[in-house]
Amino acid sequence: MKLLSTIITSVAVACGSLAATAPAFAQETEAVQQGTETLGEILNRGVLRVGVLGAFKPWAFRAEDGSLQGIEVDLAQRVADTLGVDLELVEVSSANRMQFLEQKRIDLIIGGMYDRPDRRELVGIVEPAYWASGPTLLAREGAITSWEDVKGKPICAKQGVVYNQLIETQFGGRLLAFGGNTEGKEALRSGKCVAWFYDDSSIAADLASGQWEGFAMPVDTLFVNPWGAGVPLAERDGAFGKMLSGLIYGWHEDGTLIELEKKYGIQPTKWLADMHEKLVYDRSYLTE
């Protein structure tokens, strides 16, 4: 249990500062003490159980040999290595991942989960986000060079997506909505529209598949939805949550996440580049 004691002590020091008031320090210390349960269980078990999606290439997917691989699998391994324990990957879905965490079937979610206020009531979402995604375009290379190029042109999209209206209201394009992704993207291939409007994580996965040669994401995302790692709610401000927060800050600062983009053939994203640059020059998070 020496490692657990070291982690608890380090987090307790990080939680307090010379400027902290006594009540605030007491509240932080109590949170640290309450947040050691999961860490203790993981270290005693010798295994970290991480929930990842199983069909979300290149973030988590089944390889030909049946093993789970991908960006989020690599990140899960880094957490396990930090704790000095083995990694057990548990395949989850967007429908059951939070339930698995609440039921203690997993210790941690690293599974493409948007950080939303309603989810924060159920799960301890760790800051900062380790990834982010948002709406952008898939188009043939050279067909679109800026969002202004959308004006007056047909743009394919999936029916029911909340941000679809932006194509017409903000950029003056002509929206062609389809019932599913396959139909919409086939319409793009056949020339019925000049671009496919959807989440950049899905488009990045398409481009990484090797089946979209000659296509690209030619513009930045309009806005980003952060992806958060999730721990049990009681652990968010405790030792486990603080440790994960420190790791994720480190992944941004040292370029780990940018290297994973390269490893899995994903087009570089502005959000990751901006986070890396910010943390290289601003290390105030180390004293927060």
matplotlib code that plots the C-alpha trace (Angstrom):
import matplotlib.pyplot as plt

x = [0.0, 3.0, 2.0, -1.5, 0.0, 2.3, -0.6, -2.8, -0.1, 0.8, -2.9, -3.4, -0.5, -1.8, -5.3, -4.0, -2.0, -0.7, -3.6, -6.3, -8.7, -9.0, -12.6, -11.7, -8.6, -10.7, -13.2, -10.5, -8.8, -12.1, -12.7, -9.2, -9.9, -13.2, -11.6, -9.1, -11.6, -11.3, -7.6, -7.3, -9.5, -7.5, -4.1, -5.3, -6.8, -3.7, -6.0, -7.5, -10.8, -11.4, -14.6, -13.9, -16.1, -15.5, -16.6, -15.2, -12.2, -9.5, -10.3, -11.3, -11.9, -11.4, -8.2, -8.1, -6.8, -9.9, -8.0, -9.1, -6.8, -6.9, -6.2, -8.4, -6.9, -3.4, -4.5, -6.1, -2.7, -0.9, -3.2, -2.6, 1.2, 1.2, -0.5, 1.7, -1.2, -2.5, -5.2, -8.5, -10.5, -14.3, -16.2, -19.0, -21.6, -22.9, -26.0, -24.4, -21.0, -22.3, -24.3, -21.2, -19.3, -22.1, -22.4, -18.6, -18.1, -15.5, -13.2, -12.9, -14.5, -12.3, -15.0, -15.8, -18.1, -19.2, -18.8, -22.4, -24.1, -26.6, -23.8, -21.9, -24.8, -24.1, -20.4, -17.3, -16.1, -12.4, -11.0, -9.4, -11.0, -8.6, -10.2, -13.0, -15.0, -17.5, -19.3, -17.2, -17.1, -15.9, -15.3, -13.2, -9.8, -9.9, -13.7, -14.1, -11.4, -13.4, -16.8, -17.7, -17.4, -20.6, -22.9, -25.4, -24.0, -25.7, -24.5, -25.4, -26.2, -28.0, -31.6, -32.2, -28.8, -29.2, -26.6, -27.8, -29.6, -26.3, -25.5, -28.4, -28.7, -25.0, -23.5, -26.3, -25.8, -28.6, -29.1, -29.8, -30.8, -30.6, -31.9, -28.5, -24.8, -24.3, -26.9, -25.6, -22.0, -22.8, -24.6, -21.3, -19.4, -21.9, -21.8, -25.2, -23.6, -20.2, -19.6, -20.9, -21.6, -21.1, -19.0, -15.3, -14.6, -16.7, -15.1, -11.6, -12.5, -13.7, -10.5, -8.3, -10.1, -8.3, -11.7, -11.9, -8.8, -9.0, -11.2, -10.3, -11.6, -10.9, -12.1, -11.9, -14.8, -17.4, -17.3, -16.1, -17.7, -15.1, -14.7, -14.3, -12.8, -15.3, -14.7, -17.3, -18.9, -17.5, -14.0, -14.0, -12.4, -10.5, -7.2, -8.3, -9.8, -6.9, -4.4, -6.2, -6.5, -2.8, -2.2, -4.4, -2.8, 0.5, -0.7, -1.7, 1.6, 4.0, 2.3, 1.2, -2.3, -0.8, 1.5, -1.6, -3.2, -0.2, 0.0, -3.5, -3.5, -5.9, -5.8, -4.4, -7.0, -6.8, -8.2, -5.4, -2.8, -4.2, -4.4, -0.7, 0.5, -1.5, -0.1, 3.5, 3.4, 0.9, 1.7, -0.6, -2.6, 0.3, -0.5, -4.3]
y = [0.0, 2.3, 3.6, 4.4, 6.3, 8.3, 9.2, 10.3, 12.4, 14.0, 14.8, 16.2, 18.6, 19.6, 20.3, 22.8, 26.0, 28.7, 30.8, 28.3, 29.0, 26.4, 25.3, 25.0, 22.9, 20.7, 20.1, 19.3, 16.9, 15.1, 14.7, 13.2, 10.7, 9.7, 9.3, 6.7, 3.8, 3.1, 3.4, 1.0, -1.5, -1.3, -1.7, -4.5, -6.2, -5.5, -4.8, -1.6, -2.2, 0.4, 0.7, 1.4, 1.3, -1.7, -0.4, 3.1, 3.0, 4.4, 5.2, 1.6, -1.3, -5.0, -6.0, -9.1, -11.2, -10.1, -7.8, -4.3, -1.6, 2.1, 5.5, 5.1, 1.6, 3.1, 5.8, 3.1, 1.3, 4.4, 4.8, 1.2, 1.5, 4.6, 2.6, -0.4, -2.8, -4.9, -3.6, -5.3, -3.8, -4.0, -3.4, -0.9, 1.0, 4.6, 3.1, 1.2, 2.7, 4.9, 2.1, -0.2, 2.5, 2.9, -0.9, -1.1, -3.4, -0.9, 1.6, 4.1, 5.1, 6.2, 5.7, 8.7, 10.2, 13.9, 16.0, 17.2, 18.8, 15.9, 13.3, 15.2, 14.5, 10.7, 10.4, 12.1, 13.6, 14.4, 17.7, 18.5, 16.7, 14.3, 14.8, 16.8, 16.7, 18.9, 19.4, 19.8, 18.7, 15.8, 16.8, 15.9, 17.5, 21.0, 21.2, 23.2, 25.4, 27.5, 27.6, 30.4, 28.0, 26.3, 29.1, 28.1, 24.5, 21.2, 19.7, 16.2, 15.6, 13.1, 13.7, 14.9, 16.2, 19.3, 21.5, 20.8, 24.1, 26.0, 25.0, 27.1, 29.8, 30.5, 29.6, 29.8, 26.2, 23.9, 21.0, 17.5, 15.4, 11.6, 8.9, 7.4, 8.0, 5.4, 7.0, 10.5, 9.6, 7.6, 10.8, 12.6, 10.0, 10.1, 13.9, 14.8, 17.1, 18.7, 17.8, 15.7, 17.6, 15.6, 15.1, 15.2, 12.1, 10.0, 11.7, 11.1, 7.4, 7.3, 8.9, 6.6, 3.5, 4.0, 3.9, 7.6, 8.3, 11.7, 13.2, 15.3, 17.5, 20.8, 23.2, 23.4, 22.3, 24.9, 24.2, 21.4, 19.0, 17.8, 14.1, 13.4, 10.4, 9.2, 7.9, 7.2, 10.4, 10.3, 10.0, 13.0, 15.3, 12.6, 10.9, 8.9, 11.8, 14.1, 11.6, 11.1, 14.9, 15.2, 12.5, 14.1, 17.5, 15.7, 14.0, 17.4, 19.1, 16.4, 15.8, 12.3, 12.9, 14.5, 11.5, 9.2, 11.2, 10.4, 6.8, 6.1, 8.2, 10.9, 14.3, 16.7, 18.7, 22.3, 21.6, 19.3, 21.6, 24.5, 22.5, 21.5, 25.0, 26.4, 24.0, 24.2, 27.9, 27.9, 25.4, 27.0, 23.8, 22.3, 24.6, 24.6]
z = [0.0, -0.1, -3.6, -2.3, 0.6, -1.7, -4.0, -1.1, 0.4, -2.9, -3.7, -0.2, -0.7, -4.1, -2.7, -0.1, -0.5, 1.8, 0.6, 1.4, 4.2, 7.0, 6.0, 2.3, 3.2, 5.4, 2.6, 0.1, 2.6, 3.3, -0.5, -0.8, 2.0, 0.5, -2.9, -1.9, -2.0, -5.7, -5.6, -2.7, -4.5, -7.7, -6.0, -3.8, -6.8, -9.0, -11.9, -13.4, -15.1, -17.9, -20.0, -23.6, -26.7, -28.9, -32.4, -32.5, -34.7, -34.2, -30.5, -29.6, -31.9, -32.3, -34.2, -36.5, -33.5, -31.5, -29.1, -28.3, -29.7, -30.3, -28.8, -25.7, -25.2, -25.2, -22.7, -20.4, -20.5, -19.5, -16.4, -15.5, -15.9, -13.7, -10.9, -11.5, -12.1, -14.9, -17.3, -17.9, -20.8, -20.6, -23.7, -23.1, -25.1, -24.9, -23.3, -20.5, -19.7, -16.9, -15.4, -15.5, -13.5, -10.9, -10.5, -9.9, -12.9, -14.1, -12.3, -15.1, -18.4, -21.3, -23.9, -26.2, -23.5, -24.0, -20.9, -20.3, -17.2, -16.9, -16.9, -14.2, -11.9, -12.3, -13.0, -11.8, -15.1, -14.8, -16.1, -18.4, -21.4, -23.1, -26.6, -28.2, -31.4, -33.2, -36.6, -39.7, -43.3, -45.4, -49.0, -52.0, -51.8, -53.3, -53.4, -50.2, -48.7, -46.2, -44.6, -46.9, -49.9, -48.6, -49.7, -52.3, -52.5, -51.6, -48.3, -47.2, -43.5, -41.3, -40.4, -36.8, -36.0, -33.9, -35.6, -39.2, -39.4, -39.2, -42.8, -44.0, -41.3, -40.9, -44.2, -46.8, -48.0, -49.2, -46.7, -48.1, -45.1, -45.2, -42.8, -42.1, -42.4, -45.2, -47.5, -46.8, -47.5, -50.6, -51.9, -51.4, -53.4, -56.2, -56.5, -55.2, -52.7, -52.3, -48.6, -45.8, -42.6, -39.4, -36.2, -36.9, -34.8, -37.2, -40.3, -38.9, -38.4, -42.1, -43.3, -41.1, -42.6, -46.0, -47.8, -48.5, -50.6, -52.2, -49.5, -46.5, -43.6, -45.2, -42.5, -38.7, -36.5, -35.8, -32.0, -29.9, -27.5, -24.9, -24.1, -20.4, -18.6, -15.9, -12.4, -9.7, -8.6, -5.1, -6.5, -8.8, -6.3, -4.4, -5.0, -8.0, -9.8, -9.0, -10.2, -13.5, -13.9, -13.5, -16.0, -18.6, -18.2, -18.7, -21.9, -23.3, -22.3, -23.4, -26.8, -26.0, -27.5, -30.6, -31.1, -30.8, -33.6, -35.8, -34.7, -35.7, -38.9, -37.7, -39.4, -36.8, -34.8, -33.9, -30.4, -29.4, -30.8, -28.9, -25.6, -26.1, -26.8, -23.9, -21.4, -22.6, -21.7, -18.8, -16.1, -13.4, -13.2, -11.2, -8.3, -8.6]

ax = plt.figure().add_subplot(projection="3d")
ax.plot(x, y, z, "-o")
ax.set_aspect("equal")
plt.show()
